[in-house]
Amino acid sequence: MKKFAIWVFRMFTFVLIFLLGIEAVLYFTAPVYDFQEPMQFSGDKFFNPYQGLDSSGWRKSNFHFHVKEWWGLTAGRNNTPEDFYRVYKWMNYDAPQISNYQSISTLFRDSVFYIPVYEHGFGLRKKHQMLIGAREVLWLDYSIVQNLSQKQHILNLLRPQSDIVAIAHPDWEGGYSLRDMKYLSNYDMLEVLDNNWRSIPQWDAALSSGHAVWILADDDAHNIDDPYQIQRCATYIHSPVLRKDSMISSLKSGRAFGVEIYMGNDWTFQQKAGWAGQIAHLNHVRMSGDTLKVSVSGEVFKVMFIGQDGRIRKSSYGDKGLWYKFSPEDTYIRTEITFFAHHAHPTIGPGDIFYLNPVFRYSGNLPVNDLKAEIDWPRTWIYRFMTFGSLIAILWALYRVRKKRNPDLTR
């Protein structure tokens, strides 16, 4: 029995060292990037992603939900696709999507609302990405730690494999710092809102650095039977037709907004479904000269216009303040609108919150968040030489374990 225990321990050690060796090779080959200092939005023109849109054609969507996959090893093992579809349709979702870890679901692929989606990342500290319109799965990840260059490298590898690259829940467990958002590029969207976390400071850090990235709002739910996880956040997409190419085009162009959906204490699914029919509508967002004007249905409790570095530029109560005049120092302005919820209960005040994509300055060439960092080859090779010793140490440890299992190797 003792010999068997020793054998099991040695096999476990061998496998662990082998996996660490593979990880070391990945880190050894990782490039080091030279990041440019960011430039704020500037120019005498204003880009309004909602220009010309009306109140029709808004599609309620969710891109982050887990069902059973990988033999039930991941969270979501008790969710069936049929229950997922039934509950989200009950909540008036037009385009609910399944996004399992490292797996593109083909369920409902014949439906008009289907978009292939998956969540990439299997390392520590929740450095994950959402791939919308995904064509294949990327199996490379830096699973122990990630510095700024390694985060950029993952985004670069994901870019050609998907129509939209979004950073998932960036603030969760400190996955992406404010400094990261200042320098990272080559992605389209940020999951600013989800059931677990709010990453609003990360969004403002990216926008303040001149990165044209749009909001994504999802439930990130793992239990279809828990009302607390369902219909908490949603992305509304302006799409004249409920079709993949139309919805993806709108998401990439900023023709969408996020909603933090109100939920009363201990609400049932029946109450949540009833509330789904009462969520307000975005009528229009227009620029008149240098003045931003917003129109919504529903009774407005409070509106805030937020700009550079996340500073509140204007705050007012009621629906009379749904406008903002850009000042010369404003690089971008995004709008948050909080609605009343007193029709649900006489003592309740604030309800749903709309988070609109920003209107920002530009000079004629429309800013996009394309790749701004370049590989610094001298630093890359210095880094590789520094990590080479660690790789050799792991290989030596692997050899020593193997030697103990088979002493004949030295004869």
Buried (B, 14 or more C-beta within 10 A) or exposed (E): EEEEEEEEEBEEBBEEBBEBBEBBBBBBEBBBBBBEEBEBBEBEEBBBBBEEBEEEBBBBBBBBBBBBBEEEEBBBBEBEBEEBBEBBEBBBBBBBBBBBBBBBBEBBEEEEBBBBBBBBBEBEBBBBBBBBBBEEBBEEBBBEEBBBBBBBBBBBBBBEBBBBBBBBBBBBEEBBBBEBBBBBBBBBBBBBBBBBBBBBBBBBBBBBBBBBBBBBBBBBBBBBEEBEBBBBBBBBBBBEEBBBEBBBBBBBBBBBBBBBBBBBEEBEBEBBBEBBEBBBEBBBBBBEEEEBEBBBEBBBBBBBBBBBEBEEBBEBEEBEBBBBBBEEEBBBBBBBBBBBBBEBEEEBEEBBBBBBBBBBBBEEEEBEBEBBBEBBEEBBEEBBEEBEEEBEEBBEBBEEBBEEBEEEEEE
